[in-house]
Amino acid sequence: MKIPSIETASQSEIKTFQEQKLQELLRYLKQHSPYYQRVFAKEEVVINNIQTLEDLSRLPVTTKDLLQEYNMDFLCVPKEEIIDFVTTSGTLGDPVTFALAEADLDRLAYNEAISFACSGVKKEDVLQLMTTIDRRFMAGMAYYLGARKLGAGIIRVGSGVPELQWDTIQKFRPSYLICVPSFLLKLIEYAETHQINLKESGVKAAICIGEPIREPNFEYNTLAKKITAAWNIELFSTYASTEMSTAFNECEVHQGGHHHPELIIVEVLDDDNQPVPVGDVGELTITTLGVKAMPLLRFKTGDMVQAYDAPCSCGRNTLRLGPVVGRKQQMIKYKGTTLYPPAMFNVMHHFETVETFVIEIDHNEIGTDEITLKIACDDASEAFQNEIKDHFRAKLRVTPNIVVEEAKVIDAIRFPKLSRKPRNIIDKRR
């Protein structure tokens, strides 16, 4: 699949294109969206006055709380036009329902097809899908539709079960895996235990979802280094969410996830909802383009990111997003230090003897943030716990409380009933 022409256009051409799409969206929302009709009336928004991307700052933002409270008021089509219902994972609150019309499924397929192609997937490739496609989960459906749109093969194995995953790899010889990167460590462990030669697997790359594999400078983090030290495969980072119905995939240059300007408008905002300088950390805020059932205007995702606008050597001139620094609501203020959970995950991946872990954040008796690290490992000695604490102090300048539990106890916390993906961070402060 060729790179869409808008992605290789000049940045001024991309901006003009997006401004035209923004005006179309505003007219659509004013005509069809009960929620935005109320907002425009209350804020006395004259949509004809919103002509440029800079004018977006004159519009109010849409928050997750508003999306939860007025969920179905965002619907722009009659119920009989809805083809599919999905829900968010509820990482930062109650899940939100999203309805998709036929055009939205077509858009979703197009998004994933060009995102796969960005990461080097071709028609002759076969992808092994290691995430659920059921339980109202958009991601699995998007991957399946995108592979069909691209013309590539896809094997729907589902999550977990290393034995089944390896049986599928050996039978069907997929060239790409789509999975949570930490699960690759379990596949490596299973292969080593069962005398499976990783070099002969036929897998050349993995599209990694749900967990960071890169540092802010785009170098591999500890998790990715452990994977590639054992298994010589290429790792591609990707970022997406149900609310966006859009993905940001790395290309072969591995310098951030590429923006698809035909699908989404991107802002990176500070606490006052104003754009931060390019390269600074801010909250990713998106406006969806081409969504028919439930389009969003200036939706604050809660994810803290850095954006880069230098042209990429792959030929694309689009904005690129660096690794997600963390979620705004999970920011931790700990004795004068500000940090986000992904930095702690990276520290924990240093310890190979830790079988599984979960991080809990709570307020202590004086009202400041407290970090408790629950781990399952063979070595429960005080010396090993002190080694973990020392590593945290050296890397992050914080010292967590440590509690040793059985793996089944921690997994029960990480995988609550009906959960579609692991929860490695439990925030009890709210």
Secondary structure as the mmCIF struct_conf table of DSSP 4:
data_model
#
loop_
_struct_conf.conf_type_id
_struct_conf.id
_struct_conf.beg_label_comp_id
_struct_conf.beg_label_asym_id
_struct_conf.beg_label_seq_id
_struct_conf.end_label_comp_id
_struct_conf.end_label_asym_id
_struct_conf.end_label_seq_id
HELX_LH_PP_P HELX_LH_PP_P1 LYS A 2 PRO A 4
HELX_RH_AL_P HELX_RH_AL_P1 SER A 5 THR A 8
BEND BEND1 ALA A 9 ALA A 9
HELX_RH_AL_P HELX_RH_AL_P2 GLN A 11 HIS A 32
HELX_RH_AL_P HELX_RH_AL_P3 PRO A 34 LYS A 42
TURN_TY1_P TURN_TY1_P1 GLU A 43 GLU A 44
HELX_RH_3T_P HELX_RH_3T_P1 ILE A 47 ASN A 49
BEND BEND2 THR A 52 LEU A 53
HELX_RH_3T_P HELX_RH_3T_P2 GLU A 54 ARG A 58
BEND BEND3 LEU A 59 LEU A 59
HELX_LH_PP_P HELX_LH_PP_P2 PRO A 60 VAL A 61
STRN STRN1 THR A 62 THR A 62
HELX_RH_AL_P HELX_RH_AL_P4 LYS A 64 GLU A 69
TURN_TY1_P TURN_TY1_P2 TYR A 70 TYR A 70
HELX_RH_3T_P HELX_RH_3T_P3 ASN A 71 PHE A 74
BEND BEND4 VAL A 77 VAL A 77
HELX_RH_3T_P HELX_RH_3T_P4 LYS A 79 GLU A 81
STRN STRN2 ILE A 82 THR A 87
TURN_TY1_P TURN_TY1_P3 THR A 91 LEU A 92
BEND BEND5 GLY A 93 ASP A 94
STRN STRN3 THR A 97 ALA A 101
HELX_RH_AL_P HELX_RH_AL_P5 GLU A 102 CYS A 118
TURN_TY1_P TURN_TY1_P4 SER A 119 GLY A 120
TURN_TY1_P TURN_TY1_P5 LYS A 123 GLU A 124
STRN STRN4 VAL A 126 LEU A 129
BEND BEND6 THR A 131 THR A 131
BEND BEND7 ILE A 133 ILE A 133
TURN_TY1_P TURN_TY1_P6 ARG A 135 ARG A 136
HELX_RH_AL_P HELX_RH_AL_P6 MET A 138 LEU A 150
TURN_TY1_P TURN_TY1_P7 GLY A 151 GLY A 151
STRN STRN5 GLY A 153 ARG A 156
BEND BEND8 SER A 159 SER A 159
HELX_RH_AL_P HELX_RH_AL_P7 PRO A 162 PHE A 172
BEND BEND9 SER A 175 SER A 175
STRN STRN6 TYR A 176 CYS A 179
HELX_RH_AL_P HELX_RH_AL_P8 PRO A 181 THR A 193
TURN_TY1_P TURN_TY1_P8 HIS A 194 GLN A 195
HELX_RH_3T_P HELX_RH_3T_P5 LEU A 198 GLU A 200
BEND BEND10 SER A 201 SER A 201
STRN STRN7 ALA A 205 CYS A 208
BEND BEND11 GLY A 210 GLU A 211
STRN STRN8 ARG A 214 ARG A 214
TURN_TY1_P TURN_TY1_P9 PRO A 216 ASN A 217
BEND BEND12 PHE A 218 PHE A 218
STRN STRN9 TYR A 220 TYR A 220
HELX_RH_AL_P HELX_RH_AL_P9 THR A 222 ALA A 230
BEND BEND13 TRP A 231 TRP A 231
STRN STRN10 GLU A 234 SER A 241
TURN_TY1_P TURN_TY1_P10 THR A 242 SER A 245
STRN STRN11 THR A 246 GLU A 250
TURN_TY1_P TURN_TY1_P11 GLU A 252 VAL A 253
BEND BEND14 GLN A 255 GLY A 256
STRN STRN12 GLY A 257 HIS A 258
HELX_LH_PP_P HELX_LH_PP_P3 HIS A 259 HIS A 259
TURN_TY1_P TURN_TY1_P12 PRO A 261 LEU A 263
STRN STRN13 ILE A 264 LEU A 269
TURN_TY1_P TURN_TY1_P13 ASP A 271 ASP A 272
BEND BEND15 ASN A 273 ASN A 273
STRN STRN14 PRO A 275 PRO A 275
HELX_LH_PP_P HELX_LH_PP_P4 VAL A 276 PRO A 277
TURN_TY1_P TURN_TY1_P14 VAL A 278 GLY A 279
BEND BEND16 ASP A 280 ASP A 280
STRN STRN15 VAL A 281 THR A 288
BEND BEND17 LEU A 289 GLY A 290
BEND BEND18 LYS A 292 MET A 294
BEND BEND19 LEU A 297 ARG A 298
STRN STRN16 PHE A 299 TYR A 308
BEND BEND20 ALA A 310 ALA A 310
HELX_LH_PP_P HELX_LH_PP_P5 PRO A 311 CYS A 312
TURN_TY1_P TURN_TY1_P15 SER A 313 CYS A 314
BEND BEND21 GLY A 315 GLY A 315
BEND BEND22 THR A 318 THR A 318
STRN STRN17 ARG A 320 LEU A 321
STRN STRN18 GLY A 326 ARG A 327
HELX_RH_3T_P HELX_RH_3T_P6 LYS A 328 GLN A 330
STRN STRN19 ILE A 332 TYR A 334
TURN_TY1_P TURN_TY1_P16 LYS A 335 GLY A 336
STRN STRN20 THR A 337 LEU A 339
HELX_RH_AL_P HELX_RH_AL_P10 PRO A 341 MET A 348
TURN_TY1_P TURN_TY1_P17 HIS A 349 HIS A 350
TURN_TY1_P TURN_TY1_P18 GLU A 352 THR A 353
STRN STRN21 VAL A 354 HIS A 363
TURN_TY1_P TURN_TY1_P19 GLU A 365 ILE A 366
BEND BEND23 GLY A 367 GLY A 367
STRN STRN22 ASP A 369 CYS A 377
BEND BEND24 ASP A 378 ASP A 378
HELX_RH_AL_P HELX_RH_AL_P11 GLU A 382 LEU A 396
BEND BEND25 ARG A 397 ARG A 397
STRN STRN23 ASN A 401 VAL A 404
HELX_RH_AL_P HELX_RH_AL_P12 ALA A 407 ARG A 414
BEND BEND26 PHE A 415 PHE A 415
TURN_TY1_P TURN_TY1_P20 LYS A 417 LEU A 418
BEND BEND27 ARG A 420 LYS A 421
STRN STRN24 ILE A 425 ASP A 427
#
